[in-house]
Amino acid sequence: MELLSIIGSLASIASLAVQFGVLRYADGSVNIHAAIEGIRNRLTTSQQEALKIDGAAEFISILVIDPELLSDINKAIQLCIKRYRDRLQSGKSQAEREVADRQAERCVCENLNRVRRRNGGSLPGEMEKWWIQYRCISDFDY
């Protein structure tokens, strides 16, 4: 396997771990081995091969965002979207609605970039859809 392919596979495993629930130890730290076992049946052959490399689990644990932080950021994004809907409904002019468009894009995209910075450059679940819908651009090289 090529190095970039391995890194891509490990990053996608980290994304799956976040999407399907990361398990934690009593002290709150991530139990990446249990998380990997919980999603092993969803992995592709190349992802399973990448897991055989020494240090793979440790690499994945670096890429996995804290679930509570992800939840907090998700709530912030939901609030951005709610404010956007409210402003579109209350906007009396085209100019006010255009300002609402730009504010929503900025608010949503700033929070999605926060997730990407702390999650190895990937977005879990519907966040990927929001990235496209709100025309986000990366503010960081991954």
Secondary structure, 3 states (H helix, E strand, C coil): CCHHHHHHHHHHHHHHHHHCCCCECCCCCECHHHHHHHHHHHCCHHHHHHHCCCCHHHHHHHHCCCHHHHHHHHHHHHHHHHHHHHHHHHCCCHHHHHHHHHHHHHHHHHHHHHHHHHCCCCCCCCHHHHHHHCCCCCCCCC
